[in-house]
Amino acid sequence: MAVAEQKFGVRPVHRGRRAAGGIMLEKVRLGFVGTGGIANHHLKQLKEIPETEIVALCDVVAERAQARAQEFGGRAFVDYRRMLDEVEIDALYVCVPPPAHDDIELRAAARGIHLFVEKPVTLSLAQALEIRAAVREAGILTCTGYVLRHLPSTQAALRYLKGKTVAMAVASRWGGLPAMPWWRVMAQSGGQLVEMTTHQVDLMRYLVGEIVEVHARYAHRTLAHTPTVTVPDVQIATFQFANGAIGSVTTSCALTQGGGKCDLDFILQNALLHYTTRELRVTPEGAPQPESVGDTLSINQAFIRAVATGDRSPILCDYDEGVRTLDVTLTANRSAETGRPGKTYFSEHE
């Protein structure tokens, strides 16, 4: 019996189904832990995918779970352990705040249930590595919520950059404060770089390569006297990539009255590639432009297709990739605390 099965006392069987012999599952039975804003976003998209069936939804707020169940179907729970014990689930969406993961993923992996985990996958690298080992042992399919990888602009950028030397990548994400109270507390969200600008860090990893060293500086400036805010309101980190490129990211939640920006630039030989989620542009004028990419699978379409067919290829960011992006952002937090550059975990252990 596997360690996870011993730990949680579950039967040594895989309850999550998977496609076999080229036969596609007609319906993928889905469960949710966490039914807040991001879960509702996924539920609305999943409702439009014919191969899905929502069978169970769990939230610590019973009324919210019941409301989602009335809208999307399935049984409502306040205890995910009971939900996993009582309902046959093929794939589980984990959409909880960063510090609330507890043993959700481990219990699901012990049952052979495929996992979609929202970013950041947790706030503890040790916990993330434990989950990573469990999902590998279980052989389940996993996906993390880095939606930007699936956008046509990202896929066009990936094709354009293939074979080119990236000298430097520079990202900015400047905005305001999300409404969730936990987001504003450093110990609960990890700060904007870990919880939100992780998308830009993940894009840099996806489009440029692995990050091996980070040097970060954070400050409390315009929001320093707001009692409920303990996250830094300005953050900057510089990166050393394994392939020799360098990079930086700046992020701020100080613009509470609007404004801001979100973009990413790549300096190449005699060219600058400017990326946003809606367009790509290469300067100077007259430089070859990226070829457009047609419709791509959304992250939910990709995950459901993978589970239904048993083909992992539609998934562009599995749990392992999510842990590697977490590693970079947590290394930035440590660097900001110490004032010194820090090596990423994976650069020293793999």
C-alpha distance (Angstrom), angle and dihedral (degrees) to the residues before:
residue distance angle dihedral
M1 . . .
A2 3.84 . .
V3 3.79 120.3 .
A4 3.80 92.9 -112.6
E5 3.80 90.6 51.9
Q6 3.80 90.9 50.9
K7 3.82 91.4 47.2
F8 3.78 96.2 52.8
G9 3.79 100.4 29.7
V10 3.79 95.3 -124.9
R11 3.75 124.3 148.9
P12 3.84 113.4 -93.8
V13 3.79 93.4 -111.8
H14 3.77 132.9 106.2
R15 3.77 108.2 -119.3
G16 3.79 94.3 -179.9
R17 3.79 110.6 88.2
R18 3.77 124.3 -137.3
A19 3.77 133.1 -168.4
A20 3.80 116.3 -97.8
G21 3.77 136.4 -174.8
G22 3.80 93.0 15.0
I23 3.82 91.5 -62.0
M24 3.79 113.6 134.4
L25 3.79 121.7 -138.9
E26 3.79 108.8 -112.9
K27 3.79 92.2 -146.1
V28 3.79 131.1 18.8
R29 3.80 108.7 -148.6
L30 3.80 108.7 -139.5
G31 3.78 133.6 -161.6
F32 3.80 129.0 -172.3
V33 3.78 131.6 -151.8
G34 3.77 105.5 -164.5
T35 3.80 120.0 24.1
G36 3.81 102.0 -163.8
G37 3.79 129.6 117.1
I38 3.81 101.1 -52.4
A39 3.82 91.5 42.4
N40 3.80 89.9 52.3
H41 3.80 88.9 52.5
H42 3.80 90.6 54.4
L43 3.81 93.2 43.2
K44 3.80 92.0 55.4
Q45 3.81 90.9 52.1
L46 3.79 93.5 44.0
K47 3.79 90.9 51.4
E48 3.80 87.3 65.9
I49 3.82 93.8 53.2
P50 3.84 108.4 88.4
E51 3.82 94.2 -153.5
T52 3.82 93.6 63.9
E53 3.79 132.5 89.6
I54 3.82 121.2 -176.7
V55 3.81 105.3 -142.0
A56 3.82 104.6 164.2
L57 3.80 139.5 17.3
C58 3.80 126.6 -172.3
D59 3.79 130.4 -168.7
V60 3.80 134.6 156.0
V61 3.81 85.7 -127.0
A62 3.80 101.8 70.7
E63 3.80 94.7 -163.1
R64 3.79 91.6 55.6
A65 3.80 93.2 50.1
Q66 3.81 90.2 48.3
A67 3.79 92.2 49.0
R68 3.80 91.9 51.2
A69 3.82 90.4 47.2
Q70 3.79 90.9 52.9
E71 3.81 90.3 51.2
F72 3.81 101.1 39.7
G73 3.81 104.9 19.4
G74 3.78 132.6 -117.2
R75 3.80 134.6 93.8
A76 3.81 121.3 -57.9
F77 3.82 121.6 -130.1
V78 3.79 138.8 174.6
D79 3.83 93.7 -162.8
Y80 3.80 116.6 60.6
R81 3.81 91.5 -164.7
R82 3.79 90.3 60.7
M83 3.80 90.3 44.5
L84 3.81 92.5 53.6
D85 3.81 90.4 47.5
E86 3.79 97.0 47.8
V87 3.82 106.8 35.4
E88 3.80 129.4 61.6
I89 3.81 104.3 -127.0
D90 3.80 129.1 178.8
A91 3.81 97.8 -172.4
L92 3.78 133.9 13.0
Y93 3.79 128.4 -150.8
V94 3.82 112.1 -150.2
C95 3.81 107.6 -158.9
V96 3.80 104.5 161.2
P97 3.83 131.6 129.3
P98 3.83 113.1 -83.3
P99 3.84 98.3 -98.0
A100 3.83 94.6 45.3
H101 3.81 101.6 72.9
D102 3.80 94.6 101.5
D103 3.84 107.4 156.2
I104 3.81 98.2 -32.1
E105 3.80 96.4 115.9
L106 3.80 93.9 41.3
R107 3.81 92.5 53.3
A108 3.80 91.6 47.0
A109 3.82 92.7 48.0
A110 3.82 90.3 50.1
R111 3.81 87.2 58.8
G112 3.79 94.7 46.5
I113 3.81 92.6 -112.6
H114 3.80 114.9 155.6
L115 3.81 114.6 -121.1
F116 3.79 137.2 -136.9
V117 3.82 107.2 -176.0
E118 3.79 122.5 -171.7
K119 3.78 118.8 -131.6
P120 2.95 133.8 -65.4
V121 3.79 89.2 41.6
T122 3.83 90.4 -149.7
L123 3.81 138.7 -39.4
S124 3.80 94.8 -109.5
L125 3.78 121.0 73.8
A126 3.81 89.8 -161.2
Q127 3.81 90.5 56.4
A128 3.80 91.3 45.4
L129 3.81 91.1 52.2
E130 3.82 90.4 49.9
I131 3.80 90.9 52.3
R132 3.81 90.4 44.5
A133 3.81 90.0 56.0
A134 3.81 91.8 46.8
V135 3.80 95.1 52.0
R136 3.80 90.9 47.2
E137 3.80 90.5 51.8
A138 3.80 91.4 47.7
G139 3.81 93.0 48.1
I140 3.79 91.7 -138.1
L141 3.78 127.3 152.4
T142 3.80 115.9 -105.7
C143 3.78 136.8 -171.7
T144 3.80 131.7 -179.2
G145 3.78 124.2 -150.8
Y146 3.79 101.2 -104.1
V147 3.79 94.3 133.5
L148 3.81 95.8 172.5
R149 3.81 92.0 73.6
H150 3.79 88.7 67.2
L151 3.82 97.6 53.0
P152 3.82 119.4 109.8
S153 3.83 89.9 -125.2
T154 3.81 90.6 55.8
Q155 3.79 93.2 48.4
A156 3.81 90.2 47.8
A157 3.81 89.9 50.5
L158 3.80 90.6 49.1
R159 3.79 90.9 54.2
Y160 3.80 93.2 44.2
L161 3.81 93.8 50.7
K162 3.80 95.1 46.2
G163 3.80 108.8 117.8
K164 3.81 93.4 5.0
T165 3.79 125.3 114.6
V166 3.78 112.5 -117.7
A167 3.80 109.6 -154.0
M168 3.79 97.3 -177.4
A169 3.80 139.9 -3.5
V170 3.81 120.6 -157.0
A171 3.82 124.8 -173.0
S172 3.80 132.6 -175.6
R173 3.80 129.9 -170.8
W174 3.79 113.6 174.7
G175 3.78 123.6 168.7
G176 3.78 145.2 111.7
L177 3.79 140.0 -71.5
P178 3.82 119.9 -65.3
A179 3.81 113.9 -128.3
M180 3.81 97.2 -118.9
P181 3.83 109.4 106.2
W182 3.81 92.6 -144.7
W183 3.82 91.2 57.0
R184 3.81 91.2 64.9
V185 3.81 93.8 55.8
M186 3.81 114.3 84.2
A187 3.80 94.0 -148.7
Q188 3.81 91.4 53.4
S189 3.82 102.9 41.0
G190 3.79 103.8 22.2
G191 3.79 88.9 -128.8
Q192 3.78 131.6 -78.6
L193 3.80 95.6 -63.0
V194 3.81 92.1 55.6
E195 3.80 98.7 38.6
M196 3.79 106.5 32.1
T197 3.81 113.9 6.2
T198 3.78 86.7 50.9
H199 3.82 83.2 94.5
Q200 3.81 91.3 65.1
V201 3.81 92.1 44.2
D202 3.79 89.8 51.1
L203 3.81 90.9 50.0
M204 3.79 90.3 52.6
R205 3.79 90.3 51.9
Y206 3.80 91.6 46.4
L207 3.80 96.2 47.4
V208 3.82 102.5 32.8
G209 3.81 108.9 22.3
E210 3.79 143.8 -104.7
I211 3.80 119.9 -22.3
V212 3.80 113.8 -135.7
E213 3.82 104.5 174.9
V214 3.81 134.5 30.3
H215 3.80 133.3 -169.2
A216 3.81 115.9 -173.0
R217 3.79 140.4 179.4
Y218 3.81 124.8 -168.3
A219 3.80 132.2 -175.3
H220 3.80 141.7 -172.7
R221 3.79 105.5 -140.8
T222 3.81 122.7 135.8
L223 3.82 95.8 18.1
A224 3.79 96.7 39.2
H225 3.80 93.6 111.3
T226 3.81 97.0 45.8
P227 3.83 102.9 108.6
T228 3.81 97.3 -149.2
V229 3.82 95.0 49.6
T230 3.80 119.3 83.9
V231 3.81 98.0 152.1
P232 3.82 115.7 100.9
D233 3.79 110.8 -100.8
V234 3.83 93.4 -147.8
Q235 3.80 127.2 36.5
I236 3.79 134.9 174.0
A237 3.78 129.9 -177.9
T238 3.78 132.7 179.0
F239 3.79 122.5 -152.4
Q240 3.78 138.0 -152.9
F241 3.80 111.9 -154.4
A242 3.78 122.5 -149.2
N243 3.82 90.6 -120.4
G244 3.82 92.9 56.6
A245 3.80 99.4 -98.1
I246 3.79 119.7 128.1
G247 3.77 129.2 -145.9
S248 3.76 147.2 174.6
V249 3.78 139.5 -156.7
T250 3.79 128.7 -161.9
T251 3.77 123.0 -167.7
S252 3.79 135.4 175.5
C253 3.80 138.2 177.8
A254 3.83 92.8 -170.9
L255 3.80 96.8 101.3
T256 3.80 95.9 87.4
Q257 3.80 93.7 154.4
G258 3.80 95.6 56.0
G259 3.77 135.9 -92.5
G260 3.76 123.8 95.3
K261 3.76 133.7 120.8
C262 3.76 143.8 -120.4
D263 3.79 120.5 -154.7
L264 3.78 146.1 126.4
D265 3.82 130.5 -141.9
F266 3.79 129.9 -163.6
I267 3.80 120.3 -160.2
L268 3.80 111.2 -148.4
Q269 3.78 133.3 167.8
N270 3.81 105.6 -58.9
A271 3.80 91.8 -20.2
L272 3.79 143.1 80.1
L273 3.80 120.5 -150.3
H274 3.81 111.7 -155.4
Y275 3.81 114.5 -161.2
T276 3.78 132.0 -164.8
T277 3.77 127.6 158.2
R278 3.81 89.5 -102.1
E279 3.78 105.1 39.0
L280 3.79 148.8 15.5
R281 3.78 123.6 -145.6
V282 3.78 131.1 -179.1
T283 3.79 122.9 -157.7
P284 3.01 147.9 -129.4
E285 3.78 101.1 61.5
G286 3.77 111.5 -95.1
A287 3.80 95.0 29.3
P288 3.83 115.8 133.4
Q289 3.81 110.0 -89.6
P290 3.83 126.8 -139.4
E291 3.78 116.0 -95.0
S292 3.77 113.7 -112.1
V293 3.78 120.0 -110.5
G294 3.78 121.7 -140.6
D295 3.77 125.7 -130.9
T296 3.78 114.9 -37.4
L297 3.78 130.7 -160.8
S298 3.78 113.7 -92.4
I299 3.78 115.0 -123.4
N300 3.81 90.9 -102.5
Q301 3.80 93.3 48.3
A302 3.80 89.2 49.7
F303 3.80 94.2 50.3
I304 3.80 94.8 46.2
R305 3.80 91.6 47.2
A306 3.80 90.4 51.2
V307 3.80 93.0 50.4
A308 3.80 93.6 43.2
T309 3.81 95.0 48.7
G310 3.80 103.4 27.8
D311 3.82 89.1 -124.7
R312 3.82 110.9 130.7
S313 3.81 95.7 -167.6
P314 3.85 98.6 92.8
I315 3.82 89.8 61.6
L316 3.81 108.5 90.5
C317 3.81 98.6 -179.6
D318 3.79 118.4 32.8
Y319 3.81 126.3 -178.1
D320 3.79 92.5 -84.9
E321 3.80 90.3 56.9
G322 3.79 90.4 47.8
V323 3.80 90.5 53.9
R324 3.81 91.4 50.3
T325 3.80 91.7 53.6
L326 3.81 89.8 47.1
D327 3.80 88.1 52.0
V328 3.81 90.9 58.9
T329 3.81 95.1 49.0
L330 3.81 94.3 45.0
T331 3.80 88.9 49.1
A332 3.81 87.0 54.7
N333 3.81 90.2 53.3
R334 3.80 91.3 51.2
S335 3.78 91.3 47.5
A336 3.80 91.3 52.0
E337 3.81 89.9 51.0
T338 3.81 94.7 49.8
G339 3.80 99.6 32.9
R340 3.81 89.6 -130.8
P341 3.81 134.6 103.4
G342 3.78 115.0 -96.7
K343 3.79 134.3 -153.5
T344 3.79 117.0 -128.2
Y345 3.79 116.9 -114.1
F346 3.78 94.1 -117.8
S347 3.80 93.6 49.9
E348 3.80 88.3 61.7
H349 3.80 101.5 35.2
E350 3.81 105.2 38.1
